Amino acid sequence: MTIDYQWRGALTDPELDTLHAEGFGHPVEPGGRLARLERHSLGWVTARRAADGALVGFVNLAWDGGAHAFVLDTVVSPAAQRQGIATRLVAEAADGARAAGCAWLHVDFEPHLRAFYLEACGLRPTDAGLLAL
């Protein structure tokens, strides 16, 4: 399968809502994701199947307006997983952050994603804190 990756690629709310629901295993929750992306994100990366343009992957890159960028919502359609798409999404996001002048790329993840982010994507572990609000 040939995949096209694009920094700040065009999106619609319905396709992003559907991909998010498929990838994270919850019902489709329409809610203006695209407006939030445009308002709060440094950028995002889309992965589209070249044959038909279907959205099969996405990652959001939030930031602090300066040196720090944050990976959020890395998601690949279940039918397209295990093909390196998520790894490439994170790499493209890192390139976008670097091009914007960021010095650091952060990601929080659940334990089952440790090998993906640390081994496949090349991030290194660090101490961090979290407060549930």
Buried (B, 14 or more C-beta within 10 A) or exposed (E): EEBEBEBBBEBEBEBBBBBBBBBEEEEEEEEEBBEEBEEEBBBBBBBBBEEEEBBBBBBBBBBEEEEBBBBBBBBBBEEBBEBEBBBBBBBBBBEBBEEBEBEEBBBEBEEEBEEBBBEBBEBEEEEEEEEEE
